[in-house]
Amino acid sequence: MKIDVIRPRDLGPSERVAWRAMRRAHPHLASPWLAPEFTIEVGEVHDGARVAVISEGNEVIGFLPFESTGFRTARPIAAWITLAQGLVHAPGAEVDRRDLLKGCGLDVFEFEYLVADQPWFASGATKQAMVLDLTGGYDAYRAFLKETSPKSFKTLRYKERKLERDLGPITYEYDVRDSRQFALLMKWKSDQFQRIGRTDRTAVPWVAELIDRLHLLRGDDFHAPLSMLYADGRPVAGHFGLISENVMAGWFPAYDPELGGYSPGLVHHLHLAEAAARRGLRHIDTGTAGDYKQTICNGTFPLSEGVARRPSPAAGLHWLRHTPVRRARRLVLDSPRLYGIADRVLKTRARLRNGRGEKGGDR
């Protein structure tokens, strides 16, 4: 097995074709986060982005996109903002974990959203990604909602009618090209991060630049539409996500907080599901957390988190520094009570911080 570590921009045309073919051969690799186009765009804004090109003889059998996190340690490329990670590989590929890490110049590889069928990485805790399964079409999806969540479905339809009565006719657009609408959605999302006490990922320079670059892509194999819901022409909710191999990766859903009582975000998702199904999308990946997803999602697929190591002093030091923290974090995430307490603390801190900011204090 031969491994060459290169910058994403140095992937040649034949390698990109091979990468796409591998994804088409494996449904579990269909996520846009694992597309070569995404990796290449990250490489344009993130200096630490790399790709391991794995070969047997003259044949490329796999690609591992990653980014350095320290001395001989790494994680999947753009791991902070992606919800599907892993090695893209040819059917029947056999990869030795220790040889892979050694060939990449690594002793440690951390992952949090590893997709299924990655036997070369020893997985740890498992989780479920929640999806809107559209393989049966929108009518089947709508029937599922009406059967399993009849009260929630009726409430959503009532709120949509009320929004229309109060503000005006409801309209929906699947692929909005207006840069002002895009900026509005990003502002809504940024404000939401601040309200709930989470890190504003849209404010990180390289992430902001990546978002702008992806929004401009219009390729057949990979694109990133902005969809918006309007009431009498007023934007009320939207979503910016990535599409590849007939799969959408949900990324930035947001809504006008002044209209939160109408649940415009959930109403938007119903319109998005209908439009996506009409265009042949198989599913919309919404990620792993959020109470609202229990209402709208009708499918799951497995993910795992953990660390792959090969024996070395660097790996031992990494274990000492990170394993206790990771176990504590997992304890909180696995306990609804502890997670609820942590969530309330973050939201309270955000309210206090924002309150000081409104009075002239630091934000």
Secondary structure as UniProt FT lines:
FT   STRAND          2..6
FT   HELIX           8..10
FT   HELIX           13..25
FT   HELIX           27..29
FT   HELIX           32..34
FT   HELIX           36..45
FT   TURN            47..48
FT   STRAND          49..56
FT   TURN            57..58
FT   STRAND          59..70
FT   TURN            71..72
FT   STRAND          73..76
FT   TURN            77..81
FT   STRAND          88..89
FT   TURN            91..92
FT   HELIX           97..103
FT   TURN            104..105
FT   STRAND          108..114
FT   TURN            119..120
FT   STRAND          126..133
FT   TURN            135..136
FT   HELIX           138..148
FT   HELIX           150..167
FT   STRAND          170..173
FT   HELIX           179..195
FT   TURN            196..197
FT   HELIX           201..203
FT   HELIX           205..216
FT   STRAND          226..231
FT   TURN            232..233
FT   STRAND          234..244
FT   TURN            245..246
FT   STRAND          247..255
FT   HELIX           257..262
FT   HELIX           264..278
FT   TURN            279..280
FT   STRAND          283..287
FT   HELIX           291..296
FT   STRAND          299..309
FT   HELIX           313..334
FT   HELIX           336..358
FT   TURN            359..360
//
